[in-house]
Amino acid sequence: MNYSLFILPRPQKELAQLNAGAFARLRDAIRELTNDPRPPGCLKSDTPRKAGGLMSGAASKAVTR
């Protein structure tokens, strides 16, 4: 089952400012979320959003308590 993923305008602008290598890595990771929106090792974010933000990788390690 594939899921839909929408990126809001502000994050789109931030992604556009990344160098080609960083953008390619993030693009691939984001595309993988359409196959598995909660990959192993992801943490639920503390952000109070209805969509339920998830974090993985370096970002999740930075907020781990």
C-alpha positions as CSV (number, residue, x, y, z in Angstrom):
1,M,0.0,0.0,0.0
2,N,1.4,3.4,-1.0
3,Y,0.7,6.5,1.1
4,S,0.5,10.1,-0.1
5,L,2.9,12.7,1.2
6,F,2.5,16.4,0.8
7,I,5.2,18.9,1.5
8,L,4.0,22.4,2.5
9,P,5.4,25.5,0.7
10,R,7.8,26.6,3.4
11,P,9.6,23.2,3.7
12,Q,9.6,23.1,-0.1
13,K,11.6,26.4,-0.2
14,E,14.0,25.0,2.4
15,L,14.6,21.9,0.4
16,A,15.2,23.9,-2.7
17,Q,18.1,25.7,-0.9
18,L,20.0,22.5,-0.1
19,N,23.0,21.4,-2.1
20,A,22.5,18.6,-4.6
21,G,23.8,15.8,-2.4
22,A,21.8,16.7,0.7
23,F,18.7,17.2,-1.5
24,A,19.1,13.8,-3.1
25,R,19.5,12.0,0.3
26,L,16.4,13.7,1.7
27,R,14.4,13.2,-1.5
28,D,15.1,9.5,-1.4
29,A,14.2,9.3,2.3
30,I,11.0,11.2,1.8
31,R,10.0,9.0,-1.1
32,E,10.5,5.9,1.1
33,L,7.9,7.3,3.5
34,T,5.2,6.7,0.9
35,N,6.0,2.9,1.3
36,D,6.5,2.9,5.0
37,P,5.4,6.1,6.9
38,R,6.7,4.8,10.2
39,P,10.1,3.1,9.5
40,P,11.9,1.2,12.2
41,G,13.7,3.5,14.6
42,C,11.5,6.5,14.1
43,L,10.3,8.5,17.1
44,K,7.0,10.4,17.5
45,S,7.8,14.1,17.6
46,D,6.7,16.3,20.4
47,T,5.2,18.7,17.9
48,P,1.4,19.0,18.5
49,R,0.1,18.5,15.0
50,K,-2.9,16.6,13.8
51,A,-0.9,14.8,11.2
52,G,1.4,13.4,13.9
53,G,5.0,14.3,13.0
54,L,7.6,11.6,13.0
55,M,11.4,12.0,13.0
56,S,14.2,9.6,12.1
57,G,18.0,9.7,11.8
58,A,20.1,12.5,13.2
59,A,17.1,14.7,14.0
60,S,15.6,12.0,16.2
61,K,18.9,11.5,18.0
62,A,19.1,15.2,18.7
63,V,15.8,15.2,20.6
64,T,16.2,11.9,22.4
65,R,16.1,12.4,26.1
